[in-house]
């Protein structure tokens, strides 16, 4: 028997004008702790005459600092197709009460309360066909709620997080784009004390263990066993240009799921306004795929989704079912870099050391988030930060170049760099930037990674830099370029300015780049 439910408020639903083709009814739902949630039901008046249990249900928690109306175009399509769609604002934001608890157990309980209210209020709601769907913050709540609530049979989660810590601070290095989005959200929300403490730890780097424990309680990766045991179906989508919530942690979640799961990779940036995605061709493909997924999972309509592969690349054209990881993994050694010359990116590598001055800008930078919708079109997704390799100062970054590619190469996956570092300072941050380099020496960014490590004195320690999961086609004749330095304006760098940082490639295990590239380079 269900626990006592705290359901409808005394607020009067606000309906669209009579005769409107589409309506949205706004309600207030009270949670067990007294917090009131702002809930919008789309097309609810149509369920009055519908047979009991005839409407599949889609519950949509809003994104960070957003409202359910951000999803109106997508939810209208689902409503017109026969779904009962319900959006709500998570606690702490806009019209909902309480304080932001950042996808904690309170948010999971709120999802349950909304679902209880739907079942008690709308007889047409089918209790056996329920989906959770969300973008960004709403995607995380949807995944956590699906793991906790047996009533949800499928989940659609776009551009959210699996491991919250890795999404915000991969390699123990906080990203300023993530901090910017957090700060903008707080302008429209009411944070609780735990969030304020977590943000302080995020910025300062202090009590990193406490921050990891706080994020683990809010991470879907902590509940993978529950998702697998329930055998739900999961549709994930991640952007390889997302610098707010990095996509590799979604790729890790997809790999860990043994239930039915599909990962969509797309080129758009982080969706600050979900409705803006429909203005882009890739965004329309993304939401078309989501609708077909729900039709197949909830209504039994064979739509072919998932048959094009477990990982699907959406590149602005038709969906491409090629896997995100290319068939060949090139392991490229890092040759000896010079002060004014590039090392060779090929073979097994060599033994060498290279000295850098800490926190000296090299000109290398990751992509910056495009916050304004007019500047987030697909044409801007092809604008990449660039450097001219001959101009990169050798004391700021070590650099490497491969031989020209003998044919077109397709990078699909997560590049990694392994080497060793020593520094007298207690901590050092290393950055890695991967480029597509033309004949003139100009390189366009492919991917970026950073890692902060405790050096423990002058003894070399191993460092693994995991670059952002990416999808990139490199034309024949271009080179692969790599910069490893100690500065990137998009990261919170822990390297002490002007400190002596030494990169090491030991003879027993030379420094190397692991690159998921379809065209095998000389990696013998």
DOMARDREN-595178 format. One record per residue (C-alpha): residue number from 1; x, y, z; residue in one letter. Coordinates in nm, 3 decimals. Each point is the difference from the previous one (the first is absolute). Last residue first. Example, Ala and Ser with C-alpha at 12.3 -4.5 7.8 and 13.67 -1.06 7.14 Angstrom:
<pts>
PT pos       x       y       z code
PT   2   1.367  -0.106   0.714    S
PT   1  -0.137  -0.344   0.066    A
</pts>
This chain:
<pts>
PT pos       x       y       z code
PT 524   5.475   0.014  -3.419    X
PT 523  -0.253   0.282   0.022    X
PT 522   0.024   0.134  -0.355    X
PT 521  -0.348   0.137  -0.040    X
PT 520  -0.309  -0.214  -0.034    X
PT 519  -0.288   0.171  -0.181    X
PT 518  -0.309  -0.062   0.212    X
PT 517   0.135   0.206   0.289    X
PT 516  -0.072  -0.064   0.368    X
PT 515   0.321   0.173   0.123    X
PT 514   0.219  -0.112   0.288    X
PT 513   0.282   0.252   0.041    X
PT 512   0.326  -0.115   0.153    X
PT 511   0.281   0.076   0.244    X
PT 510   0.259  -0.278   0.015    X
PT 509  -0.038  -0.284   0.252    X
PT 508   0.333  -0.163   0.088    X
PT 507   0.207   0.279  -0.156    X
PT 506  -0.172   0.272   0.205    X
PT 505  -0.178   0.290  -0.179    X
PT 504   0.011   0.284   0.250    X
PT 503  -0.152   0.348   0.008    X
PT 502   0.167   0.248   0.235    X
PT 501  -0.179   0.293   0.162    X
PT 500   0.204   0.285   0.149    X
PT 499  -0.231   0.249   0.166    X
PT 498  -0.065   0.324  -0.190    X
PT 497  -0.360   0.020   0.134    X
PT 496  -0.093  -0.289   0.236    X
PT 495  -0.210  -0.255  -0.184    X
PT 494  -0.351  -0.038   0.146    X
PT 493  -0.183   0.111  -0.316    X
PT 492  -0.375   0.063   0.013    X
PT 491  -0.076  -0.076  -0.363    X
PT 490  -0.134   0.200  -0.299    X
PT 489   0.308   0.225  -0.013    X
PT 488   0.223  -0.302  -0.073    X
PT 487   0.349  -0.025   0.145    X
PT 486   0.252  -0.267   0.100    X
PT 485   0.110  -0.144  -0.333    X
PT 484  -0.036  -0.301  -0.228    X
PT 483  -0.066   0.081  -0.367    X
PT 482  -0.088  -0.267  -0.255    X
PT 481  -0.031   0.013  -0.379    X
PT 480  -0.151  -0.250  -0.242    X
PT 479   0.099   0.078  -0.357    X
PT 478  -0.203   0.075  -0.311    X
PT 477   0.076  -0.173  -0.331    X
PT 476  -0.329  -0.189  -0.016    X
PT 475  -0.282   0.178   0.179    X
PT 474  -0.068  -0.039   0.375    X
PT 473  -0.359  -0.099   0.083    X
PT 472  -0.091   0.073   0.362    X
PT 471  -0.223  -0.150   0.267    X
PT 470   0.114   0.071   0.355    X
PT 469   0.017  -0.127   0.355    X
PT 468   0.184   0.268   0.197    X
PT 467   0.364  -0.072   0.079    X
PT 466   0.118  -0.223   0.281    X
PT 465   0.336   0.109   0.133    X
PT 464   0.173  -0.277   0.193    X
PT 463   0.287   0.112   0.222    X
PT 462   0.275  -0.213   0.154    X
PT 461   0.218   0.150   0.275    X
PT 460   0.360   0.116  -0.034    X
PT 459   0.187   0.061   0.330    X
PT 458   0.056   0.373   0.050    X
PT 457  -0.241   0.044   0.291    X
PT 456  -0.329  -0.173   0.072    X
PT 455  -0.141   0.084  -0.343    X
PT 454  -0.369   0.004   0.090    X
PT 453  -0.194  -0.013  -0.324    X
PT 452  -0.230   0.223  -0.202    X
PT 451  -0.106  -0.131  -0.340    X
PT 450  -0.119   0.176  -0.314    X
PT 449  -0.157  -0.099  -0.329    X
PT 448  -0.078   0.155  -0.336    X
PT 447  -0.136  -0.112  -0.337    X
PT 446   0.018   0.065  -0.373    X
PT 445   0.135   0.354  -0.002    X
PT 444   0.100   0.146  -0.335    X
PT 443   0.376   0.017  -0.066    X
PT 442   0.177   0.247  -0.225    X
PT 441   0.337  -0.132  -0.119    X
PT 440  -0.030   0.114  -0.362    X
PT 439  -0.060  -0.356  -0.125    X
PT 438  -0.298  -0.051   0.230    X
PT 437  -0.014  -0.125   0.359    X
PT 436  -0.301  -0.176   0.156    X
PT 435   0.057   0.056   0.368    X
PT 434   0.005  -0.169   0.341    X
PT 433   0.043   0.216   0.311    X
PT 432   0.140  -0.142   0.324    X
PT 431   0.011   0.188   0.330    X
PT 430   0.211  -0.078   0.307    X
PT 429  -0.087   0.131   0.345    X
PT 428   0.262  -0.020   0.275    X
PT 427  -0.022  -0.044   0.373    X
PT 426   0.245   0.004   0.293    X
PT 425   0.253   0.222  -0.182    X
PT 424   0.347  -0.148  -0.059    X
PT 423  -0.117  -0.142  -0.331    X
PT 422   0.020  -0.335  -0.177    X
PT 421  -0.207  -0.141  -0.282    X
PT 420  -0.052  -0.336  -0.168    X
PT 419  -0.175  -0.093  -0.324    X
PT 418  -0.332  -0.137  -0.126    X
PT 417  -0.229   0.178  -0.246    X
PT 416  -0.354  -0.118  -0.073    X
PT 415  -0.237   0.038  -0.297    X
PT 414  -0.373  -0.075   0.060    X
PT 413  -0.213  -0.122  -0.288    X
PT 412  -0.049   0.017  -0.374    X
PT 411   0.277   0.156  -0.204    X
PT 410  -0.046  -0.061  -0.371    X
PT 409   0.305   0.020  -0.225    X
PT 408   0.010   0.087  -0.369    X
PT 407   0.301  -0.155  -0.171    X
PT 406   0.381  -0.004   0.031    X
PT 405  -0.022   0.230   0.306    X
PT 404   0.293   0.242  -0.001    X
PT 403   0.271  -0.105   0.251    X
PT 402  -0.086   0.075   0.360    X
PT 401   0.080   0.322   0.184    X
PT 400   0.107   0.058   0.361    X
PT 399   0.018   0.298   0.235    X
PT 398   0.128   0.075   0.349    X
PT 397  -0.168   0.300   0.154    X
PT 396   0.087   0.335   0.163    X
PT 395   0.381  -0.017  -0.009    X
PT 394  -0.013  -0.107  -0.365    X
PT 393  -0.197   0.307  -0.104    X
PT 392  -0.272  -0.089  -0.256    X
PT 391   0.068   0.211  -0.312    X
PT 390   0.102  -0.285  -0.230    X
PT 389  -0.325  -0.181   0.094    X
PT 388  -0.241   0.274  -0.102    X
PT 387  -0.293  -0.039   0.236    X
PT 386  -0.374  -0.037  -0.058    X
PT 385  -0.325  -0.003   0.198    X
PT 384  -0.268  -0.170  -0.212    X
PT 383  -0.290   0.145  -0.197    X
PT 382  -0.194  -0.291  -0.149    X
PT 381  -0.264   0.007   0.273    X
PT 380  -0.058   0.363  -0.097    X
PT 379  -0.170  -0.100  -0.326    X
PT 378  -0.227  -0.229   0.202    X
PT 377  -0.159   0.295   0.177    X
PT 376   0.095   0.100   0.354    X
PT 375   0.067   0.369  -0.051    X
PT 374  -0.365   0.112  -0.016    X
PT 373  -0.068  -0.218   0.312    X
PT 372   0.237   0.197   0.227    X
PT 371   0.218  -0.203   0.238    X
PT 370   0.260  -0.126  -0.244    X
PT 369   0.223  -0.208   0.226    X
PT 368   0.373   0.059  -0.060    X
PT 367   0.198  -0.261  -0.188    X
PT 366   0.326  -0.108   0.158    X
PT 365   0.310   0.214  -0.008    X
PT 364   0.354  -0.015  -0.134    X
PT 363   0.182   0.332  -0.033    X
PT 362   0.293  -0.129   0.203    X
PT 361  -0.078   0.192   0.318    X
PT 360   0.268  -0.041   0.272    X
PT 359  -0.154  -0.172   0.306    X
PT 358   0.320  -0.184   0.096    X
PT 357   0.322   0.040  -0.196    X
PT 356   0.074  -0.315  -0.196    X
PT 355   0.290  -0.247  -0.014    X
PT 354   0.013  -0.302  -0.228    X
PT 353   0.142  -0.341   0.085    X
PT 352   0.071  -0.285  -0.241    X
PT 351  -0.020  -0.372  -0.066    X
PT 350  -0.148  -0.083  -0.337    X
PT 349  -0.331  -0.070  -0.173    X
PT 348  -0.136  -0.331  -0.122    X
PT 347  -0.070   0.115  -0.352    X
PT 346  -0.169   0.327  -0.084    X
PT 345  -0.062   0.357   0.117    X
PT 344   0.336   0.157  -0.079    X
PT 343   0.116   0.280   0.225    X
PT 342  -0.056   0.359  -0.102    X
PT 341   0.276   0.258  -0.018    X
PT 340   0.100   0.321   0.176    X
PT 339   0.070  -0.127   0.354    X
PT 338   0.012  -0.354  -0.124    X
PT 337  -0.235  -0.294   0.046    X
PT 336   0.142  -0.355   0.019    X
PT 335  -0.245  -0.244  -0.156    X
PT 334  -0.346  -0.070   0.140    X
PT 333  -0.102  -0.355  -0.087    X
PT 332  -0.324  -0.061  -0.181    X
PT 331  -0.245  -0.273   0.097    X
PT 330  -0.253  -0.012  -0.282    X
PT 329  -0.330  -0.169   0.084    X
PT 328  -0.159  -0.142  -0.311    X
PT 327  -0.373  -0.069  -0.049    X
PT 326  -0.101   0.352   0.096    X
PT 325  -0.179   0.063   0.327    X
PT 324  -0.324   0.190  -0.053    X
PT 323  -0.153  -0.288  -0.189    X
PT 322  -0.151   0.065  -0.344    X
PT 321  -0.377   0.030   0.011    X
PT 320  -0.011   0.332  -0.181    X
PT 319  -0.328   0.184   0.040    X
PT 318  -0.092   0.195  -0.314    X
PT 317   0.155   0.342  -0.027    X
PT 316   0.100   0.245   0.274    X
PT 315   0.273  -0.231   0.130    X
PT 314  -0.198  -0.234   0.223    X
PT 313   0.231  -0.288   0.092    X
PT 312  -0.170  -0.310   0.139    X
PT 311   0.148  -0.234   0.261    X
PT 310  -0.177  -0.329   0.069    X
PT 309  -0.047  -0.040  -0.372    X
PT 308  -0.242   0.083  -0.281    X
PT 307  -0.259  -0.243   0.139    X
PT 306  -0.035   0.212   0.310    X
PT 305  -0.290   0.191  -0.143    X
PT 304  -0.178  -0.192  -0.275    X
PT 303  -0.343   0.149   0.060    X
PT 302  -0.200  -0.309   0.097    X
PT 301  -0.302   0.138   0.186    X
PT 300  -0.036  -0.181   0.332    X
PT 299  -0.156   0.301   0.169    X
PT 298   0.236   0.057   0.291    X
PT 297   0.343  -0.113  -0.126    X
PT 296  -0.052   0.045  -0.374    X
PT 295  -0.196   0.324   0.010    X
PT 294   0.232   0.131   0.272    X
PT 293   0.306  -0.069  -0.216    X
PT 292  -0.166   0.152  -0.307    X
PT 291  -0.061   0.317   0.199    X
PT 290   0.361   0.006   0.122    X
PT 289   0.133  -0.052  -0.354    X
PT 288  -0.208   0.290  -0.126    X
PT 287   0.139   0.203   0.291    X
PT 286   0.359  -0.057  -0.106    X
PT 285  -0.067   0.033  -0.372    X
PT 284  -0.161   0.338   0.071    X
PT 283   0.302   0.103   0.204    X
PT 282   0.233  -0.104  -0.282    X
PT 281  -0.190   0.219  -0.246    X
PT 280   0.008   0.298   0.231    X
PT 279  -0.294   0.223   0.095    X
PT 278  -0.141  -0.286   0.209    X
PT 277   0.299   0.027   0.232    X
PT 276  -0.114   0.346   0.110    X
PT 275  -0.287  -0.160   0.195    X
PT 274   0.251  -0.168   0.228    X
PT 273   0.135   0.336   0.120    X
PT 272   0.339  -0.047   0.170    X
PT 271   0.062  -0.299  -0.224    X
PT 270   0.377  -0.069   0.040    X
PT 269   0.164   0.033  -0.339    X
PT 268  -0.119  -0.170  -0.317    X
PT 267   0.204  -0.272  -0.174    X
PT 266  -0.203  -0.315   0.077    X
PT 265   0.075  -0.341   0.149    X
PT 264  -0.304  -0.219   0.066    X
PT 263   0.053  -0.287   0.244    X
PT 262  -0.240  -0.297  -0.007    X
PT 261  -0.074  -0.231   0.293    X
PT 260  -0.187  -0.326   0.058    X
PT 259   0.118  -0.126   0.340    X
PT 258   0.365  -0.091   0.056    X
PT 257   0.097   0.358   0.079    X
PT 256   0.367   0.062   0.081    X
PT 255   0.097   0.102  -0.355    X
PT 254  -0.286   0.252  -0.015    X
PT 253   0.106   0.144   0.333    X
PT 252   0.360   0.039  -0.120    X
PT 251  -0.119   0.177  -0.315    X
PT 250  -0.206   0.230   0.222    X
PT 249   0.318   0.076   0.201    X
PT 248   0.181   0.074  -0.325    X
PT 247  -0.248   0.273  -0.095    X
PT 246   0.127   0.286   0.221    X
PT 245  -0.274   0.197   0.172    X
PT 244   0.077   0.368  -0.071    X
PT 243   0.255  -0.033  -0.284    X
PT 242  -0.243  -0.184  -0.229    X
PT 241   0.148  -0.022  -0.351    X
PT 240  -0.026  -0.381  -0.015    X
PT 239  -0.366   0.042   0.087    X
PT 238  -0.170  -0.276   0.197    X
PT 237  -0.323  -0.192  -0.044    X
PT 236  -0.120  -0.297   0.206    X
PT 235  -0.297  -0.230  -0.063    X
PT 234  -0.049  -0.257   0.276    X
PT 233  -0.221  -0.309   0.011    X
PT 232  -0.078  -0.150   0.340    X
PT 231   0.133  -0.339   0.096    X
PT 230  -0.067   0.056   0.372    X
PT 229   0.326  -0.169   0.101    X
PT 228   0.199   0.209  -0.247    X
PT 227  -0.146   0.326   0.128    X
PT 226   0.061  -0.107   0.362    X
PT 225   0.358  -0.102  -0.075    X
PT 224   0.061   0.338  -0.166    X
PT 223  -0.103   0.188   0.315    X
PT 222   0.328   0.168   0.106    X
PT 221   0.065   0.094  -0.364    X
PT 220  -0.320   0.204   0.014    X
PT 219   0.180   0.250   0.220    X
PT 218  -0.164   0.208   0.273    X
PT 217   0.138  -0.188   0.301    X
PT 216   0.334  -0.015  -0.184    X
PT 215   0.000   0.381  -0.030    X
PT 214   0.003   0.052   0.376    X
PT 213   0.261  -0.272   0.055    X
PT 212   0.223   0.153  -0.268    X
PT 211  -0.037   0.345   0.156    X
PT 210   0.095  -0.138   0.341    X
PT 209   0.310  -0.160  -0.150    X
PT 208   0.098   0.327  -0.166    X
PT 207   0.008   0.170   0.338    X
PT 206   0.164   0.308  -0.153    X
PT 205   0.019   0.050  -0.377    X
PT 204  -0.101   0.362   0.050    X
PT 203  -0.269   0.035  -0.266    X
PT 202  -0.165  -0.342   0.031    X
PT 201   0.034  -0.004   0.379    X
PT 200  -0.190   0.329   0.020    X
PT 199  -0.256  -0.132  -0.247    X
PT 198  -0.054  -0.307   0.219    X
PT 197  -0.053   0.217   0.309    X
PT 196  -0.261   0.208  -0.183    X
PT 195  -0.172  -0.316  -0.125    X
PT 194  -0.010  -0.151   0.351    X
PT 193  -0.149   0.320   0.142    X
PT 192  -0.304  -0.001  -0.228    X
PT 191  -0.014   0.210  -0.313    X
PT 190  -0.296   0.225  -0.086    X
PT 189  -0.034   0.045  -0.373    X
PT 188  -0.008   0.251  -0.283    X
PT 187   0.340   0.162   0.052    X
PT 186   0.123  -0.339   0.119    X
PT 185  -0.036  -0.134  -0.352    X
PT 184   0.242   0.257  -0.140    X
PT 183   0.259  -0.104   0.259    X
PT 182  -0.028  -0.370  -0.080    X
PT 181   0.023   0.071  -0.373    X
PT 180   0.314   0.209   0.051    X
PT 179   0.159  -0.265   0.222    X
PT 178  -0.049  -0.264  -0.268    X
PT 177   0.159   0.227  -0.260    X
PT 176   0.284   0.071   0.244    X
PT 175   0.102  -0.366   0.003    X
PT 174   0.127  -0.153   0.325    X
PT 173   0.312  -0.220  -0.026    X
PT 172  -0.002  -0.324   0.202    X
PT 171   0.051  -0.184  -0.331    X
PT 170  -0.355   0.079  -0.101    X
PT 169  -0.142   0.278   0.215    X
PT 168  -0.365   0.064  -0.086    X
PT 167  -0.100  -0.320  -0.182    X
PT 166   0.252  -0.207   0.194    X
PT 165  -0.151   0.113   0.330    X
PT 164  -0.357  -0.049  -0.116    X
PT 163   0.060  -0.356  -0.121    X
PT 162  -0.289  -0.081  -0.233    X
PT 161  -0.081   0.350  -0.117    X
PT 160  -0.247   0.167  -0.229    X
PT 159   0.007   0.073  -0.371    X
PT 158  -0.326  -0.178  -0.085    X
PT 157  -0.166  -0.269   0.210    X
PT 156  -0.294  -0.201  -0.138    X
PT 155  -0.118  -0.260   0.252    X
PT 154  -0.200  -0.321  -0.031    X
PT 153  -0.207  -0.224   0.230    X
PT 152  -0.083   0.238   0.284    X
PT 151  -0.230  -0.167   0.256    X
PT 150   0.287  -0.167   0.182    X
PT 149   0.115   0.332   0.146    X
PT 148   0.360   0.033   0.128    X
PT 147   0.211  -0.053  -0.312    X
PT 146  -0.251   0.192  -0.210    X
PT 145   0.008   0.286   0.252    X
PT 144   0.379   0.023  -0.023    X
PT 143  -0.015   0.002  -0.381    X
PT 142  -0.274   0.263  -0.010    X
PT 141   0.173   0.220   0.259    X
PT 140   0.320  -0.010  -0.207    X
PT 139  -0.188   0.081  -0.321    X
PT 138  -0.179   0.291   0.168    X
PT 137   0.335   0.155   0.087    X
PT 136   0.108  -0.027  -0.367    X
PT 135  -0.311  -0.090  -0.202    X
PT 134  -0.281  -0.222   0.121    X
PT 133  -0.232  -0.292  -0.066    X
PT 132  -0.159  -0.258   0.229    X
PT 131  -0.230  -0.257  -0.156    X
PT 130  -0.313  -0.179   0.123    X
PT 129  -0.198  -0.277  -0.169    X
PT 128  -0.141  -0.239   0.263    X
PT 127  -0.179   0.269   0.200    X
PT 126  -0.188   0.117  -0.309    X
PT 125  -0.137   0.348   0.070    X
PT 124  -0.363   0.027  -0.115    X
PT 123  -0.115   0.010   0.363    X
PT 122   0.178   0.335   0.043    X
PT 121   0.016   0.135   0.356    X
PT 120   0.111  -0.299   0.210    X
PT 119   0.259  -0.131  -0.248    X
PT 118   0.131   0.348  -0.074    X
PT 117   0.028   0.083   0.371    X
PT 116   0.201  -0.314   0.070    X
PT 115   0.233   0.090  -0.288    X
PT 114   0.050   0.350   0.139    X
PT 113   0.073  -0.145   0.344    X
PT 112   0.247  -0.251  -0.145    X
PT 111   0.186   0.279  -0.180    X
PT 110   0.011   0.196   0.327    X
PT 109   0.149  -0.303   0.178    X
PT 108   0.279  -0.010  -0.260    X
PT 107   0.055   0.371   0.055    X
PT 106   0.019  -0.051   0.377    X
PT 105   0.246  -0.288  -0.049    X
PT 104   0.240   0.254  -0.149    X
PT 103  -0.005   0.135  -0.353    X
PT 102   0.150   0.337   0.096    X
PT 101  -0.188   0.084   0.323    X
PT 100  -0.116   0.343  -0.112    X
PT  99  -0.219   0.148   0.273    X
PT  98  -0.371  -0.022   0.066    X
PT  97  -0.281   0.130  -0.218    X
PT  96  -0.066  -0.036  -0.372    X
PT  95  -0.087   0.302  -0.213    X
PT  94   0.360   0.088  -0.096    X
PT  93   0.250  -0.251   0.135    X
PT  92   0.060  -0.153   0.343    X
PT  91  -0.189  -0.321  -0.060    X
PT  90  -0.003  -0.140  -0.351    X
PT  89  -0.236   0.167  -0.251    X
PT  88  -0.256  -0.238  -0.147    X
PT  87  -0.099  -0.142  -0.334    X
PT  86  -0.284  -0.245  -0.068    X
PT  85  -0.075  -0.166  -0.332    X
PT  84  -0.301  -0.230  -0.048    X
PT  83   0.084  -0.159  -0.333    X
PT  82  -0.233  -0.034  -0.300    X
PT  81   0.207   0.122  -0.294    X
PT  80  -0.125   0.357   0.044    X
PT  79   0.136  -0.012   0.355    X
PT  78   0.339  -0.119  -0.122    X
PT  77   0.024   0.279  -0.255    X
PT  76  -0.110   0.258   0.257    X
PT  75   0.265  -0.133   0.236    X
PT  74   0.274   0.082  -0.250    X
PT  73  -0.128   0.351  -0.072    X
PT  72  -0.068   0.071   0.372    X
PT  71   0.339  -0.108   0.137    X
PT  70   0.112   0.337   0.137    X
PT  69  -0.354   0.035   0.139    X
PT  68   0.101  -0.247   0.273    X
PT  67   0.210   0.273   0.164    X
PT  66   0.377   0.054  -0.001    X
PT  65   0.251   0.071   0.281    X
PT  64   0.178  -0.334  -0.065    X
PT  63  -0.219  -0.205  -0.233    X
PT  62  -0.366  -0.087   0.057    X
PT  61  -0.118  -0.340   0.125    X
PT  60  -0.195  -0.176  -0.279    X
PT  59  -0.250  -0.279   0.069    X
PT  58  -0.130  -0.190  -0.305    X
PT  57  -0.315  -0.210   0.049    X
PT  56  -0.154  -0.245  -0.248    X
PT  55  -0.371   0.077  -0.040    X
PT  54  -0.273  -0.267  -0.015    X
PT  53  -0.010  -0.105   0.364    X
PT  52  -0.364   0.098   0.041    X
PT  51  -0.171   0.087  -0.331    X
PT  50   0.039   0.363  -0.109    X
PT  49  -0.285   0.240   0.070    X
PT  48   0.184   0.201   0.263    X
PT  47   0.341  -0.064  -0.157    X
PT  46  -0.037   0.286  -0.246    X
PT  45  -0.009   0.254   0.283    X
PT  44   0.356  -0.097   0.094    X
PT  43   0.146   0.114  -0.331    X
PT  42   0.327   0.091   0.164    X
PT  41   0.013  -0.014   0.378    X
PT  40   0.218   0.261   0.168    X
PT  39   0.130  -0.044   0.355    X
PT  38   0.147   0.263   0.234    X
PT  37   0.105  -0.193   0.308    X
PT  36  -0.096   0.083   0.357    X
PT  35   0.223  -0.102   0.288    X
PT  34  -0.196  -0.123   0.302    X
PT  33   0.237  -0.282   0.098    X
PT  32  -0.232  -0.261  -0.154    X
PT  31  -0.008   0.191  -0.332    X
PT  30  -0.280   0.236  -0.104    X
PT  29  -0.099   0.021  -0.366    X
PT  28  -0.091   0.334  -0.158    X
PT  27  -0.173  -0.001  -0.335    X
PT  26   0.031   0.160  -0.343    X
PT  25  -0.210  -0.124  -0.289    X
PT  24   0.146   0.011  -0.348    X
PT  23  -0.218  -0.005  -0.308    X
PT  22   0.047  -0.070  -0.368    X
PT  21  -0.232   0.062  -0.290    X
PT  20  -0.153   0.291   0.184    X
PT  19  -0.379   0.010  -0.015    X
PT  18  -0.043   0.142   0.347    X
PT  17   0.297   0.211   0.110    X
PT  16   0.287  -0.190   0.167    X
PT  15  -0.054  -0.110   0.356    X
PT  14   0.121   0.126   0.335    X
PT  13  -0.071  -0.261   0.269    X
PT  12  -0.141   0.147   0.323    X
PT  11   0.243  -0.025   0.293    X
PT  10  -0.131  -0.175   0.311    X
PT   9   0.271  -0.260  -0.024    X
PT   8  -0.021  -0.358  -0.117    X
PT   7   0.202  -0.287   0.135    X
PT   6   0.148  -0.097   0.328    X
PT   5  -0.009  -0.378  -0.019    X
PT   4  -0.009  -0.246   0.287    X
PT   3   0.232  -0.286  -0.070    X
PT   2  -0.100  -0.252  -0.260    X
PT   1  -0.133  -0.342   0.094    X
</pts>
